[in-house]
Amino acid sequence: MSPDSSLLIAQITDTHLFASAETSLLGLQTSESFQAVLEQVMTLERRPDLFMLTGDLSQDGTIKSYKQLAMLLQPLGIPVCCIPGNHDCPTTMQALLTGAPFVPEKSLRLGGWQLILLDSSVPECVHGALSPENLDWLEQELSQVPDIPTLIALHHPPLQIGCQWMDGIGLTNAQDFLEVCDRHPQIKLILFGHIHQEFSHDRNGVTYLGAPSTCVQFKPNTPDFTLDEQPPGYRLVSLYPNGDWETQIQRIAYSCDLDLAAAGY
């Protein structure tokens, strides 16, 4: 199958923008690194058909941070779908990230695939959870089109990733989510953010993928909060109408003086 027949998605996650573009997170200026990621994306031989932003778009949940996000994305001409993370303010997101290029639907059919975006944020909590209403909606969406390959995106990881500190702040009702997924074999991929690192795991015929942040990275397989010196990045996913898929991690050339002694953020 030719590359042109696929749907190309760029998963952009954990941008952690502030009200001021000059503000840094643990020594890294998040607006600058996000812009550097977008600049690299736009130099790709094939531009993505869709940006999928999987949460923590803002670090401070401010109006100005979301306006900055929109200002950077609008000129690129690529549709954007997004979900909140634990640092976001969902109501502010919904109010400000409207109109082109933002796609309001949380269930899409593109390129022969169904794409479902779930809000796993819990107000004023770092961990995530999916409400009973959200799980019921997911079940209904999956039941309506059982023969279409499906990708699900959410912010919090529904599996343990091997970082003890991070595994305590993932999706707290992951088992409820996994039980829904197990009833629907058309699910091929589940993407998530939150972990600021590359991750891949296969479970019951489904591949679970975590992606690097566009800002600071967390070191894999650590018991306590530890920054990684890997540069910012993003994930590309190619979806083919027959249900096949391919993915790769892209990182940018970027360096800064990280606060490697930090015990949190």
C-alpha positions as CSV (number, residue, x, y, z in Angstrom):
1,M,0.0,0.0,0.0
2,S,1.4,3.4,-1.0
3,P,2.2,6.0,1.7
4,D,-0.3,8.4,0.1
5,S,-3.1,6.0,1.0
6,S,-2.5,6.3,4.7
7,L,-3.7,8.8,7.3
8,L,-0.7,10.4,8.9
9,I,-1.2,11.6,12.5
10,A,1.3,13.6,14.5
11,Q,0.8,13.0,18.2
12,I,1.9,16.1,20.1
13,T,1.8,15.9,23.8
14,D,2.6,17.6,27.1
15,T,3.5,21.0,25.7
16,H,3.1,22.6,29.2
17,L,2.8,26.2,27.9
18,F,2.6,29.1,30.3
19,A,0.8,32.5,30.1
20,S,4.2,34.0,29.3
21,A,6.2,32.5,26.4
22,E,9.4,33.4,28.3
23,T,8.6,31.1,31.3
24,S,10.7,27.9,31.7
25,L,9.8,24.5,33.2
26,L,12.8,22.9,35.0
27,G,15.2,25.0,32.9
28,L,13.5,24.5,29.5
29,Q,11.4,27.2,27.8
30,T,8.4,25.3,26.8
31,S,7.1,27.7,24.2
32,E,10.5,27.6,22.4
33,S,10.7,23.8,22.4
34,F,7.1,23.5,21.1
35,Q,7.8,25.9,18.3
36,A,11.0,23.9,17.4
37,V,8.9,20.7,17.3
38,L,6.3,22.3,15.0
39,E,9.0,23.7,12.7
40,Q,10.5,20.2,12.3
41,V,7.0,18.7,11.6
42,M,6.5,21.2,8.8
43,T,9.8,20.2,7.2
44,L,8.7,16.5,6.8
45,E,8.5,15.2,3.3
46,R,4.8,14.5,4.0
47,R,3.0,16.8,6.3
48,P,0.6,15.2,8.8
49,D,-3.1,15.1,8.0
50,L,-4.0,15.6,11.7
51,F,-2.4,16.9,14.9
52,M,-3.5,14.9,17.9
53,L,-2.7,16.7,21.1
54,T,-3.0,14.3,24.0
55,G,-3.1,16.6,27.1
56,D,-1.2,19.0,29.3
57,L,-1.3,21.6,26.6
58,S,-0.9,24.2,29.3
59,Q,1.1,24.1,32.5
60,D,-0.9,26.8,34.3
61,G,-4.3,26.5,32.7
62,T,-4.4,30.2,31.8
63,I,-6.3,31.9,28.9
64,K,-3.0,33.3,27.6
65,S,-1.4,29.9,27.4
66,Y,-4.2,28.5,25.2
67,K,-4.2,31.6,23.1
68,Q,-0.5,31.1,22.5
69,L,-1.1,27.5,21.5
70,A,-3.8,28.5,19.0
71,M,-1.5,31.3,17.6
72,L,1.2,28.8,16.9
73,L,-1.0,26.1,15.3
74,Q,-3.4,28.3,13.3
75,P,-1.0,29.2,10.5
76,L,0.0,25.6,9.8
77,G,-3.2,24.6,8.0
78,I,-3.4,21.2,9.7
79,P,-6.6,20.1,11.6
80,V,-6.1,19.7,15.3
81,C,-7.9,17.6,17.8
82,C,-7.1,17.8,21.5
83,I,-7.9,16.4,24.9
84,P,-7.1,17.8,28.4
85,G,-4.5,16.5,30.8
86,N,-4.2,17.0,34.6
87,H,-2.5,20.5,34.2
88,D,-5.2,21.7,31.8
89,C,-8.4,23.7,32.5
90,P,-11.0,21.8,30.3
91,T,-13.5,24.6,30.3
92,T,-11.0,27.2,29.2
93,M,-9.7,24.8,26.5
94,Q,-13.2,24.2,25.2
95,A,-14.0,28.0,25.2
96,L,-10.8,29.1,23.4
97,L,-9.7,26.2,21.1
98,T,-12.6,26.6,18.7
99,G,-12.9,27.2,15.0
100,A,-10.3,26.2,12.4
101,P,-7.9,24.4,12.8
102,F,-9.5,22.8,15.9
103,V,-11.8,19.9,15.5
104,P,-14.5,19.7,18.2
105,E,-15.7,16.1,17.6
106,K,-14.3,13.5,19.9
107,S,-15.3,10.6,17.6
108,L,-14.0,10.9,14.0
109,R,-14.0,8.6,11.0
110,L,-11.0,9.4,8.8
111,G,-8.9,7.3,6.4
112,G,-11.0,4.2,7.0
113,W,-10.4,4.4,10.8
114,Q,-12.4,5.5,13.8
115,L,-10.6,7.9,16.1
116,I,-11.9,8.3,19.6
117,L,-10.6,10.9,22.1
118,L,-11.3,10.5,25.8
119,D,-11.1,13.0,28.6
120,S,-9.3,11.3,31.5
121,S,-8.6,14.5,33.5
122,V,-9.9,14.7,37.1
123,P,-10.3,18.3,38.5
124,E,-7.4,19.3,40.8
125,C,-5.9,15.8,40.6
126,V,-2.7,14.5,39.0
127,H,-4.1,11.0,38.4
128,G,-6.7,10.3,35.8
129,A,-10.0,8.5,35.6
130,L,-12.8,7.9,33.1
131,S,-16.3,8.6,34.3
132,P,-19.0,6.0,34.0
133,E,-20.7,8.3,31.5
134,N,-17.5,8.5,29.4
135,L,-17.1,4.7,29.5
136,D,-20.7,4.2,28.5
137,W,-20.2,6.6,25.6
138,L,-17.0,4.7,24.6
139,E,-18.9,1.4,24.6
140,Q,-21.6,2.9,22.4
141,E,-19.2,4.4,19.9
142,L,-17.3,1.1,19.6
143,S,-20.5,-0.9,19.2
144,Q,-21.8,1.3,16.4
145,V,-18.9,0.5,14.0
146,P,-17.5,-2.9,15.0
147,D,-15.8,-3.5,11.6
148,I,-13.7,-0.3,11.4
149,P,-10.2,-0.3,12.8
150,T,-10.0,2.0,15.8
151,L,-7.5,4.2,17.6
152,I,-8.3,5.6,21.1
153,A,-6.4,8.5,22.6
154,L,-6.4,9.7,26.2
155,H,-3.9,11.5,28.5
156,H,-3.3,9.1,31.3
157,P,-1.7,5.7,30.7
158,P,-4.0,2.8,31.3
159,L,-1.1,0.4,31.9
160,Q,1.9,0.5,34.2
161,I,5.0,1.8,32.5
162,G,7.7,0.7,34.8
163,C,8.3,4.1,36.5
164,Q,7.1,3.6,40.1
165,W,6.4,7.2,40.8
166,M,4.4,7.6,37.5
167,D,2.5,4.3,37.9
168,G,0.8,5.8,40.9
169,I,-0.6,8.7,39.0
170,G,-1.9,7.0,35.9
171,L,-5.5,6.0,35.1
172,T,-7.0,4.9,38.4
173,N,-9.9,2.9,36.9
174,A,-7.8,1.4,34.1
175,Q,-9.4,-2.0,34.6
176,D,-12.8,-0.6,33.7
177,F,-11.3,0.9,30.6
178,L,-9.5,-2.3,29.6
179,E,-12.6,-4.4,30.0
180,V,-14.4,-2.2,27.5
181,C,-11.5,-2.5,25.1
182,D,-11.4,-6.2,25.5
183,R,-15.0,-6.5,24.2
184,H,-14.1,-4.7,20.9
185,P,-11.4,-6.4,18.8
186,Q,-11.5,-3.6,16.2
187,I,-9.3,-1.5,18.5
188,K,-5.7,-1.5,17.2
189,L,-4.0,1.4,18.9
190,I,-4.3,3.3,22.2
191,L,-2.2,6.5,22.4
192,F,-1.5,8.5,25.6
193,G,0.6,11.3,27.0
194,H,1.5,12.2,30.6
195,I,4.6,10.0,30.8
196,H,7.1,12.3,28.8
197,Q,8.9,9.3,27.3
198,E,8.6,6.7,24.6
199,F,6.6,3.6,25.5
200,S,5.2,0.6,23.6
201,H,3.4,-2.5,24.9
202,D,1.1,-5.1,23.3
203,R,-1.9,-6.4,25.2
204,N,-4.6,-8.6,23.8
205,G,-3.9,-7.6,20.2
206,V,-3.8,-3.9,21.0
207,T,-0.7,-1.8,21.0
208,Y,-0.4,0.9,23.7
209,L,1.9,3.8,22.8
210,G,3.3,6.7,24.9
211,A,5.1,9.6,23.4
212,P,7.9,12.0,24.3
213,S,6.9,15.5,25.5
214,T,7.6,18.6,23.4
215,C,9.4,19.9,26.5
216,V,11.1,18.0,29.4
217,Q,11.6,14.2,29.3
218,F,11.2,11.8,32.2
219,K,13.8,9.0,32.5
220,P,12.2,5.5,31.9
221,N,12.3,2.8,34.6
222,T,13.0,5.0,37.6
223,P,11.5,4.6,41.1
224,D,11.5,8.4,41.7
225,F,11.0,11.5,39.6
226,T,14.0,11.8,37.3
227,L,14.6,14.0,34.3
228,D,16.1,12.5,31.1
229,E,18.5,14.4,28.9
230,Q,16.9,13.2,25.7
231,P,15.6,16.1,23.6
232,P,11.9,16.9,23.0
233,G,10.0,14.9,20.5
234,Y,6.7,13.6,19.1
235,R,5.2,10.5,17.5
236,L,4.1,9.9,13.9
237,V,1.5,7.3,13.3
238,S,0.4,6.1,9.8
239,L,-3.0,4.4,9.6
240,Y,-3.9,2.3,6.6
241,P,-7.5,1.6,5.5
242,N,-6.9,-2.2,5.9
243,G,-6.2,-1.8,9.6
244,D,-2.4,-1.9,9.3
245,W,-0.4,0.9,11.0
246,E,3.2,2.1,11.4
247,T,4.7,4.5,13.9
248,Q,8.0,6.2,14.7
249,I,9.3,8.6,17.3
250,Q,10.9,11.9,16.0
251,R,13.1,14.0,18.2
252,I,14.5,17.5,17.5
253,A,17.9,19.0,17.9
254,Y,17.4,21.0,21.1
255,S,19.5,21.6,24.2
256,C,19.1,23.7,27.4
257,D,20.4,23.7,31.0
258,L,17.9,21.3,32.6
259,D,17.5,21.3,36.4
260,L,18.5,17.6,36.7
261,A,18.4,17.8,40.5
262,A,14.6,18.5,40.4
263,A,12.4,16.2,42.4
264,G,9.2,17.2,40.7
265,Y,7.4,20.0,38.8
